[in-house]
Amino acid sequence: MRPPGGRVRRWMARARLSSLRTTFTVSFAAVAAAVTVLVGFLSYDAAARLVRVDQQTVFEGVVQDLLGQVRQNPLTSADFTTSDTDGGPRDELIRPSGTVVQVLGPDGSVVDRGHPPLPVGTEDRITAGARTAGRLVEHRDVEVGDDMYRVATVALGDGRGGVQVAQEFSDTEDLLRELQQRTVLLVAAVVIAAGLFGWWLARRITSRLVRLAGAAEDVARTGRLGIQVPVAGYDEVARLGRSFDRMLGRLAQSEEDQRRLVQDAGHELRTPLTSLRTNISMLRRIDELPPAAREELVTDLAQESRELTDLVNELVDLAAGQSDAEPPQRVAVADIADEVALAARRRTGRVVTVRVSGDTTVDGRPGALQRAVSNLVENAAKFDRGGSGPIEIVVTGMGPGAGTDAGVRTGAGTDAGTATGADGGAGPGGAVRIEVLDRGPGIADEDLERVFDRFYRAPDARSLPGSGLGLSIVREVATAHGGAPFARRREGGGSVTGFTVGG
């Protein structure tokens, strides 16, 4: 019976990796076999060629020595007999090469047999009785017993007989056959060793792939993203494992962020929804209420609906910021600040100034950056409702050359406003710092560390409209752009909130 569900998938994954392991093993064995066979064949062929040529050269040298002896001196068959003293012509033929020497009489009869005896044919007898010294007849592949010889018969001349010299070639062939057998055995050993090594290496590599596939199957089966992927080494498989582990970590963090967002949103939505239900239930008795209570009820309903709408919009903005598919591009933060200031002037009628210094171009998502700067300005306007001083946006390029004021753009309740100055000449590649300064009540010291938390509202701000998500969106945008948010109290009253990007 087939195992259910996840076991089947894990079995299939292991089967695929086992097939990969088999492929590694066969590939190693095949490559090793091809290389070893080629090298073995070439080596054997070269060795056999050298041995045969050497043997042939030695035998030809013996024959040439014998021809030189009989042509230079009137030698007889007795000069080549075994009873000859040391140093005779027979010894000169035997000593260097172990040549077999057999002496023939004028009629072709054997006068002194060789060891082993050599066969004497018709051509050999004719040569022994020849009148010309040095007449030669050669025989290849002469079978003597179980061995093969090469035989040459040389005439002594004037009917004095002849001398046969022979050299065994079968022992050379036996040696070459043994070399061939050893080469084949060596090839087989190398192929087997390569196959075993390939299997070991493939097992070492695929074992980590098996663990990685098992982790992936566990994630797919259980849905748990917190599974640790065991990774060791620094090769491509290890890099794949580490990338997979980081991916699981990012997915787990994203899942946790979504869970927290849903929990926090549910908590925050509960209050305005409860208030709405209460006010709606009062509508059934609206005819019984005095005019002042009716007006207060309608006002509460309008305010609660506005707050609920604002909360939903900010939740959508926050969720969009977490999964923003807006492609990064080269953007001038100073231009974004100008657009935000213009929009804030239209909505609030407040004076909003923009100060720029340095090069403020970074790689970022324009929509997200505009949302973050707009939230900072709206937060400043909300807490400084009765203020008469301007809300300031300060954009500073942190690259080389930063620190020289590039100008101040101002406006008060008009669409256009006025602008003075130009962008400074800071070099690219640095961070950009965005600050929004107001003259509101400021931020308490105990609240400075928490103002960017989701749904956090300082005690002094709980009576004001808002959801506590605006500054958390700023933090999300800053973190996504490689920066961080910050907040501090402003000298002379008010607060400074902002964030950095790039760098």
NUNUSE-712796 format. One record per residue (C-alpha): residue in three letters; x negated, y negated, z negated. Coordinates in steps of 0.5 Angstrom, whole numbers, plus 500, padded with zeros to 3 digits. Layout:
% NUNUSE-712796
AlaXYZ/...
END
This chain:
% NUNUSE-712796
Met500500500/Arg497493502/Pro496489496/Pro500482496/Gly499475497/Gly493472495/Arg489479495/Val491480502/Arg488473504/Arg482474499/Trp481481503/Met481478510/Ala476473508/Arg471478505/Ala472482511/Arg471476516/Leu464475512/Ser462482512/Ser463482519/Leu458476519/Arg454480515/Thr454485520/Thr452480525/Phe446478522/Thr444485520/Val445487528/Ser442480530/Phe435481526/Ala435488528/Ala436487535/Val431481536/Ala426485532/Ala427491536/Ala426487543/Val420483540/Thr417490537/Val418494543/Leu415488548/Val409487544/Gly408495543/Phe409496550/Leu404491552/Ser399493547/Tyr399500549/Asp399499556/Ala393494555/Ala389500551/Ala391505555/Arg388501561/Leu382500558/Val381507555/Arg382510562/Val378505565/Asp372506560/Gln372513561/Gln372513569/Thr366508568/Val362512564/Phe363518568/Glu362514575/Gly355512571/Val353519570/Val355521577/Gln350515579/Asp345517575/Leu345524577/Leu345522584/Gly339517583/Gln335523580/Val336528586/Arg334523591/Gln328520588/Asn325527586/Pro325534589/Leu328537583/Thr330544583/Ser336548579/Ala331550574/Asp330543572/Phe337543569/Thr337549566/Thr339549558/Ser332552557/Asp329546559/Thr325542554/Asp328536551/Gly327529555/Gly329533562/Pro334531567/Arg339535564/Asp339531557/Glu339524560/Leu346527563/Ile349530556/Arg346525551/Pro350518553/Ser357521554/Gly357529552/Thr358531559/Val359538561/Val353540566/Gln353547570/Val348549575/Leu349552581/Gly344556586/Pro343555593/Asp349560595/Gly354557590/Ser353562584/Val352560577/Val345559575/Asp347556568/Arg354556566/Gly357550562/His360549556/Pro366551558/Pro365554564/Leu367550570/Pro370553576/Val366553583/Gly370552589/Thr368553597/Glu367545597/Asp362546591/Arg358552594/Ile357548601/Thr355542597/Ala350547593/Gly347550600/Ala346543603/Arg340540606/Thr341533604/Ala339531597/Gly345527594/Arg351530597/Leu357529593/Val364532592/Glu369530587/His375533584/Arg380530580/Asp385533575/Val381540575/Glu384545570/Val379548565/Gly383553560/Asp388548557/Asp384542558/Met384537564/Tyr377535567/Arg374531573/Val368535576/Ala363532581/Thr358537585/Val351534587/Ala347537592/Leu339538590/Gly337538597/Asp333543602/Gly338549600/Arg335548592/Gly342549590/Gly347544586/Val349541579/Gln356540577/Val358535572/Ala364534569/Gln368530563/Glu374532560/Phe380527560/Ser385531557/Asp383529550/Thr383521552/Glu390523554/Asp392526548/Leu389520544/Leu393516548/Arg400520547/Glu398520540/Leu398512540/Gln404512544/Gln408516539/Arg405512533/Thr407506537/Val414508537/Leu414510530/Leu412503528/Val417500533/Ala422504529/Ala419502522/Val419495524/Val427495527/Ile429499520/Ala425494516/Ala428488520/Gly435491519/Leu434492512/Phe431485511/Gly437482515/Trp442485511/Trp439483505/Leu438476508/Ala445476510/Arg448478504/Arg444473500/Ile447468505/Thr454470505/Ser455472498/Arg455464497/Leu460464502/Val464469499/Arg464465492/Leu466459496/Ala472463500/Gly474466493/Ala474459490/Ala478456496/Glu483462496/Asp484461488/Val486453490/Ala491455495/Arg494461491/Thr494457484/Gly494450486/Arg489448481/Leu484443483/Gly479443477/Ile476450479/Gln468449479/Val465452485/Pro458455483/Val453452488/Ala445454488/Gly440452493/Tyr439446497/Asp440449504/Glu446448509/Val451453505/Ala449449498/Arg451443501/Leu457446504/Gly459448497/Arg457441494/Ser461438499/Phe467442497/Asp466441490/Arg466434491/Met472434495/Leu476438490/Gly474433485/Arg476427489/Leu483431490/Ala484433483/Gln482425481/Ser487423486/Glu492428483/Glu491426476/Asp492418479/Gln499420482/Arg501424476/Arg499418471/Leu502413476/Val509417476/Gln509417469/Asp507410468/Ala512408473/Gly518412470/His516409463/Glu516402466/Leu523403470/Arg526406464/Thr527399461/Pro530395466/Leu534401469/Thr537401461/Ser538394461/Leu542394468/Arg546400466/Thr548396459/Asn550390463/Ile554393468/Ser558397463/Met559390460/Leu562388467/Arg568392466/Arg570387460/Ile568381464/Asp575378464/Glu575379456/Leu568375455/Pro568367455/Pro565363460/Ala558362457/Ala558370456/Arg560371463/Glu554366466/Glu549369461/Leu551376464/Val550374471/Thr544371470/Asp541377466/Leu543382472/Ala540377477/Gln533377473/Glu533384471/Ser534386479/Arg529381481/Glu524384476/Leu526391478/Thr525389485/Asp518386484/Leu516392480/Val518397486/Asn514392490/Glu508393486/Leu509400485/Val509401493/Asp503396493/Leu499400488/Ala501407492/Ala499404498/Gly492401496/Gln490408493/Ser492412500/Asp490406505/Ala489408512/Glu487401514/Pro480401517/Pro474398515/Gln472392519/Arg467386518/Val471381515/Ala470374512/Val472373505/Ala473366505/Asp478366511/Ile482371507/Ala482366501/Asp484360505/Glu490364507/Val492366500/Ala491359498/Leu496356504/Ala501361502/Ala500360495/Arg501352496/Arg508354500/Arg511358494/Thr509354488/Gly507347490/Arg501347486/Val494345488/Val490350490/Thr483349492/Val478354495/Arg470353494/Val465357498/Ser458358498/Gly453363501/Asp455368507/Thr462371505/Thr462377510/Val463384508/Asp465390511/Gly472391508/Arg480392509/Pro483385510/Gly490387508/Ala487390501/Leu483384500/Gln488379501/Arg493383497/Ala488383491/Val486375492/Ser494374492/Asn495377486/Leu490373482/Val493367484/Glu500369483/Asn498371476/Ala494364475/Ala500361477/Lys505365473/Phe501363466/Asp500356468/Arg507354470/Gly507347467/Gly499346469/Ser498340473/Gly490341475/Pro489345481/Ile488353481/Glu481354484/Ile479360488/Val471361488/Val468365493/Thr460366493/Gly456370497/Met451374493/Gly446375499/Pro439371500/Gly441363500/Ala447364496/Gly448358491/Thr449352496/Asp456349496/Ala459350503/Gly464346501/Val471345498/Arg478346501/Thr484343498/Gly491342499/Ala497340494/Gly504343497/Thr502342504/Asp502347509/Ala495345512/Gly491341506/Thr484338508/Ala478342508/Thr471339508/Gly464342509/Ala462349512/Asp460356510/Gly453356508/Gly447360511/Ala446366506/Gly444372510/Pro448378510/Gly448385506/Gly449382499/Ala456382495/Val461377495/Arg464375488/Ile471372488/Glu474368482/Val480365480/Leu480359475/Asp486356472/Arg488352466/Gly493356463/Pro493359455/Gly487364457/Ile486371455/Ala485373448/Asp479377447/Glu482383445/Asp486383451/Leu480382456/Glu478389456/Arg485392458/Val488386463/Phe486391469/Asp490397466/Arg496399469/Phe503396466/Tyr499393461/Arg502386458/Ala499382453/Pro503380447/Asp504373449/Ala506375456/Arg511380455/Ser516375455/Leu514373462/Pro517376468/Gly512381471/Ser510389471/Gly503389469/Leu501392476/Gly498386479/Leu491386476/Ser491394476/Ile492393484/Val486388484/Arg482393480/Glu484399485/Val482394491/Ala475392488/Thr473399486/Ala475402493/His470396496/Gly464398491/Gly465393486/Ala469391480/Pro474387477/Phe472382471/Ala476377466/Arg473372461/Arg476366458/Arg474359461/Glu471353458/Gly476348456/Gly481352456/Gly484357461/Ser481364464/Val477366470/Thr479373473/Gly476376479/Phe472382482/Thr466383486/Val466387493/Gly460390497/Gly453390495/
END
